[in-house]
């Protein structure tokens, strides 16, 4: 009897091991995942540009894999920017990838970078849950400012002499007067942009300077230019005619720093903000001074348009600056005055240089969100200094 019990137990154990072995030996392709890679290309100027997307699997399969794909609009619109497509892609047994092609409409219109999605679904012999790729249609056309609507000021005033101006009439930035400041994000304000030199982030076209903030890779690029070491001024009337960008997290500025910045540092050198705007308040502009008074001190004012936003048309941002005060004007209307006669404001009775930039993000404007459209541009028609 013991002998039979022994054989019964042996048979039971052997069967259990066999069953467990069968459980462990799942089909070899059950853990294979199929995915699609992003693609980015310049759109081209005419006809169509083909975007080729790679569809891959995580490991080789002994069976043929099929998966459905379908395009989805993003900022790019099917029928206008690309041709909608759908179908089934096949990865042959033993292979690791295949490709599909999407046609993009080429043109010469400046539109900024645009995106669309390619989504995978319904895979056989693999899984492809919620798998999407982004196609980025990179702009390769130049933005050309061609409007001139808005306020304008004269090029002469009684009692003043025009001592320096940039009308931006050439084909590129005049580097005898201007410097490019470069560097990655931060800039003391937790900004996100990378300031770049000599690129299309700062161009001169049709008599205008265009400073453009745009998405670039996973971040943002823009430009910041200065006259430091080349053009500095003490007192006078300063007119800057510009059209401003807008949007959450966008921060354009037309401003000045004291010539002593490189030795005294900020805020000891003094700062004069001729114009600042935070993009979520696109109809309000600010004029401010910053200085050292046992630490950072500031004094500013603001004004708002009665209708519209500063992106609609050009306005003229002016300061009239002498040894007693700095006065801020919008389209020749005074809106703020700062008394600079106190001793701790002596920095504002010394020479200053110009800075023009468009920042992205930062402590004051906050950060871009889904409502923010790129690219954003500050267009400057002229800067004039009268004394």
C-alpha positions in Angstrom: 0.0 0.0 0.0 2.8 2.4 0.9 4.3 1.6 -2.5 1.2 2.8 -4.3 0.9 5.9 -2.2 4.5 6.7 -3.1 3.9 6.3 -6.8 0.7 8.4 -6.5 2.6 11.2 -4.8 5.3 11.1 -7.4 2.8 11.3 -10.2 1.1 14.2 -8.5 4.3 16.1 -8.1 5.4 15.5 -11.7 2.0 16.7 -13.0 2.2 19.8 -10.9 5.7 20.6 -12.2 4.5 20.0 -15.8 1.5 22.3 -15.3 3.6 25.0 -13.8 6.1 24.7 -16.7 3.2 25.1 -19.2 2.1 28.2 -17.3 5.6 29.7 -17.4 5.9 29.0 -21.1 3.6 31.7 -22.4 3.7 32.6 -26.1 7.1 34.1 -26.8 5.6 37.2 -28.4 3.1 38.1 -25.6 5.4 40.8 -24.1 6.4 42.5 -27.3 5.5 46.2 -27.5 5.3 48.1 -30.8 6.0 51.8 -30.8 6.5 54.7 -33.1 9.3 57.4 -33.1 8.9 61.1 -33.4 10.1 62.9 -36.5 11.0 66.5 -37.3 11.7 68.1 -40.7 11.7 71.4 -42.5 8.5 71.8 -44.5 10.1 72.9 -47.8 8.9 75.6 -50.2 6.8 73.8 -52.8 5.0 70.5 -53.5 5.1 67.9 -50.7 7.7 66.9 -48.1 7.6 63.3 -46.9 7.8 62.6 -43.2 9.0 59.0 -42.6 8.1 57.5 -39.3 9.7 54.4 -37.9 7.5 51.8 -36.2 9.6 49.4 -34.1 9.1 46.5 -31.8 10.9 46.0 -28.5 12.2 42.5 -29.5 12.3 40.2 -32.4 9.1 38.2 -33.1 8.7 34.8 -34.6 5.4 36.0 -36.0 4.3 38.8 -38.3 3.2 41.9 -36.3 0.6 44.3 -37.7 -0.6 47.6 -36.2 -3.1 50.2 -37.3 -2.0 53.9 -37.5 -3.9 57.2 -37.9 -2.9 60.8 -38.1 -4.4 63.4 -35.6 -4.3 67.2 -35.8 -2.3 69.2 -33.4 -1.4 72.8 -34.3 -1.0 71.4 -37.9 -4.3 70.9 -39.6 -5.0 68.0 -42.1 -5.8 69.3 -45.5 -4.0 72.5 -44.9 -0.6 71.6 -43.4 -0.4 67.8 -44.1 -2.4 65.0 -45.7 -4.4 62.9 -43.3 -3.4 59.2 -43.4 -4.4 55.9 -41.9 -3.8 52.2 -42.6 -2.0 49.1 -41.3 1.7 48.7 -41.0 3.4 45.3 -41.0 6.6 44.2 -39.3 7.6 40.9 -40.8 8.6 37.9 -38.6 12.2 38.3 -37.4 12.3 42.0 -38.3 12.5 44.8 -35.8 10.9 47.8 -37.7 9.0 49.1 -40.6 8.2 52.7 -41.8 5.2 54.7 -42.9 5.1 58.0 -44.8 3.0 61.1 -44.2 2.9 63.9 -46.8 3.4 67.5 -45.5 2.2 70.5 -47.6 5.2 72.7 -48.4 4.8 76.5 -48.8 6.6 79.9 -48.4 4.3 81.2 -45.7 5.8 82.0 -42.3 3.7 80.0 -39.8 6.1 78.9 -37.1 6.7 75.3 -36.2 3.5 73.1 -36.2 2.8 69.6 -35.0 0.6 66.6 -35.7 0.3 63.1 -34.2 0.5 59.6 -35.5 -1.4 57.2 -33.2 -1.0 53.4 -33.2 -3.8 50.9 -32.2 -5.0 47.4 -32.7 -1.7 45.5 -32.9 -1.6 41.8 -33.5 1.1 39.6 -31.9 2.2 42.6 -29.9 0.7 45.5 -27.8 0.5 49.2 -28.8 -1.6 50.8 -26.1 -1.8 54.6 -26.3 1.3 54.9 -28.5 1.7 58.1 -30.4 4.5 60.0 -32.2 4.8 63.7 -32.9 5.5 65.0 -36.3 7.1 68.5 -36.1 6.8 70.6 -39.3 9.7 73.0 -38.8 9.3 76.4 -40.4 11.9 77.4 -43.0 10.3 80.6 -44.2 11.2 84.1 -43.0 8.7 86.3 -41.2 8.6 89.6 -43.0 7.0 92.5 -41.2 4.9 94.4 -43.7 2.5 96.6 -41.8 3.2 100.0 -40.2 -0.1 100.8 -38.5 -0.1 102.7 -35.2 1.4 105.7 -33.5 4.5 107.5 -34.8 6.6 110.3 -33.5 8.7 112.9 -35.4 12.4 112.6 -36.0 13.0 116.2 -34.6 11.8 118.2 -31.6 12.3 121.9 -30.8 15.2 122.4 -28.4 16.5 118.8 -28.9 19.2 117.4 -31.2 19.1 113.8 -32.5 22.3 112.4 -31.1 21.9 108.7 -32.0 19.3 106.5 -33.7 18.8 103.1 -35.2 16.1 102.9 -37.8 16.9 99.3 -38.6 17.1 100.0 -42.3 19.8 97.5 -43.2 19.7 93.7 -43.7 21.2 92.7 -40.4 21.8 94.0 -36.9 24.5 96.7 -36.8 27.1 95.1 -34.6 29.0 98.4 -34.4 26.2 99.5 -32.1 24.7 96.3 -30.7 25.9 93.1 -29.0 24.2 89.7 -28.8 24.0 88.5 -25.2 23.9 84.7 -25.1 23.3 82.0 -22.5 20.9 79.4 -21.3 17.9 79.9 -19.1 17.8 81.6 -15.7 19.1 85.2 -16.0 18.2 85.9 -12.3 14.5 85.6 -12.9 14.0 81.8 -13.4 13.5 82.3 -17.1 13.3 79.4 -19.6 14.7 80.7 -22.9 18.1 80.3 -24.4 19.4 83.6 -25.8 21.1 82.9 -29.1 23.4 85.1 -31.3 23.4 85.8 -35.0 20.4 83.6 -35.7 16.9 84.2 -37.0 15.8 85.0 -33.4 16.9 88.5 -34.2 16.6 89.7 -37.8 16.3 93.0 -39.5 13.8 93.1 -42.3 11.7 95.8 -44.1 13.1 98.5 -41.8 12.3 96.7 -38.6 14.1 94.7 -36.0 12.3 91.4 -35.2 13.1 89.6 -31.9 11.4 86.2 -31.9 10.8 83.8 -29.1 10.1 80.3 -30.3 10.0 76.7 -29.2 13.2 74.8 -29.9 13.5 71.1 -29.0 12.1 70.7 -25.5 12.8 74.4 -24.6 12.7 77.9 -26.0 15.0 80.2 -27.8 15.0 84.0 -28.1 17.4 87.0 -28.5 18.7 89.7 -26.2 20.7 92.6 -27.6 22.5 95.5 -25.9 24.6 98.6 -26.7 26.9 98.0 -23.7 30.4 99.3 -24.4 29.3 100.8 -27.8 26.5 103.3 -27.2 25.7 104.9 -23.8 23.6 108.0 -22.9 23.0 110.3 -20.0 19.8 112.3 -20.1 17.5 113.3 -23.0 14.4 112.1 -24.7 14.3 108.5 -25.9 11.6 107.2 -28.3 11.2 103.5 -29.1 8.4 102.5 -31.6 7.5 98.9 -31.2 4.8 96.3 -31.6 4.7 93.8 -28.7 4.1 90.0 -28.3 1.5 88.5 -26.0 0.6 85.2 -24.3 1.0 83.5 -21.0 4.7 83.5 -20.0 5.9 86.0 -22.6 7.9 88.9 -21.3 9.2 91.6 -23.7 11.3 94.5 -22.5 12.9 97.7 -23.8 15.2 98.9 -21.0 18.5 100.3 -19.9 21.3 99.5 -17.4 23.9 101.8 -15.9 27.3 101.8 -17.6 28.8 100.8 -14.3 27.0 97.4 -14.4 30.2 95.4 -15.2 32.0 96.9 -12.1 29.2 97.8 -9.6 26.8 95.1 -10.5 23.0 95.2 -10.2 21.1 96.9 -8.7 23.9 99.4 -7.7 24.3 100.4 -11.4 20.6 101.3 -11.7 18.0 100.0 -14.2 15.5 102.0 -16.2 12.7 100.0 -17.7 11.3 102.0 -20.6 8.7 99.3 -21.4 7.9 96.0 -19.9 4.9 93.8 -20.6 3.7 90.5 -19.2 2.0 88.5 -21.8 -1.1 87.5 -19.9 -1.9 91.3 -19.5 -1.4 92.3 -23.2 -3.0 95.7 -23.0 -0.9 97.0 -20.0 2.7 98.3 -20.1 5.0 99.2 -17.2 7.7 101.8 -16.6 10.0 101.2 -13.6 13.4 102.1 -12.0 15.4 99.7 -9.9 18.3 100.8 -7.7 20.2 99.9 -4.5 19.0 101.3 -1.2 20.3 98.9 1.4 19.2 96.2 -1.0 17.0 96.2 -4.1 14.5 99.0 -4.4 12.1 99.8 -7.2 9.5 102.4 -8.2 7.2 102.0 -11.1 3.9 102.9 -12.8 1.8 101.4 -15.6 -0.8 102.3 -18.2 -3.3 100.4 -20.2 -4.8 100.8 -23.6 -8.5 101.9 -23.8 -9.1 99.1 -26.3 -7.1 96.4 -28.1 -3.7 95.0 -27.1 -0.1 96.0 -27.8 0.2 93.2 -30.4 -2.4 94.9 -32.6 -0.3 97.8 -33.8 2.8 100.0 -33.1 3.1 102.3 -30.1 5.8 104.7 -29.1 7.4 104.2 -25.6 9.2 107.3 -24.4 11.1 108.5 -21.4 12.2 112.1 -20.9 15.2 112.0 -18.5 17.1 114.8 -16.8 19.0 115.3 -13.6 15.7 115.8 -11.7 13.4 113.2 -13.0 12.5 110.4 -15.4 9.1 110.7 -17.0 7.3 107.8 -18.9 5.0 108.4 -21.9 2.9 106.1 -24.0 2.1 107.7 -27.4 3.1 111.1 -26.0 0.8 110.8 -23.0 2.6 111.1 -19.6 1.7 108.2 -17.2 4.5 108.0 -14.6 7.2 110.2 -13.1 10.1 109.3 -10.8 12.1 111.9 -8.8 15.8 111.0 -9.0 17.2 113.9 -6.9 17.7 111.9 -3.7 21.3 110.9 -3.0 20.6 107.2 -3.1 19.4 107.6 -6.7 22.7 109.0 -8.0 23.0 106.0 -10.3 20.4 107.6 -12.5 22.5 110.7 -13.2 25.2 108.6 -14.9 25.3 107.0 -18.4 23.2 104.0 -19.4 23.1 101.5 -22.3 20.1 99.9 -24.0 18.8 96.3 -23.8 16.0 94.8 -25.9 14.8 91.2 -25.3 11.9 88.8 -25.2 12.0 86.4 -22.3 10.0 83.3 -21.9 8.8 82.5 -18.4 10.2 84.0 -15.2 9.1 85.0 -11.7 6.9 87.9 -12.9 5.1 86.6 -16.0 4.9 83.0 -14.9 5.4 80.2 -17.4 3.9 79.3 -20.8 0.9 76.9 -20.8 -1.3 75.3 -23.5 -2.8 78.7 -24.4 0.6 80.2 -25.3 1.2 80.3 -29.0 4.7 80.4 -30.5 6.5 82.0 -32.1 6.0 85.4 -30.5 7.7 88.6 -31.8 8.6 92.0 -30.6 9.0 94.2 -33.7 11.0 97.5 -33.2 10.7 100.2 -35.9 13.2 102.6 -34.4 15.0 103.8 -31.3 16.0 107.5 -31.2 17.9 109.5 -28.6 17.5 113.3 -28.5 19.5 115.7 -26.2 
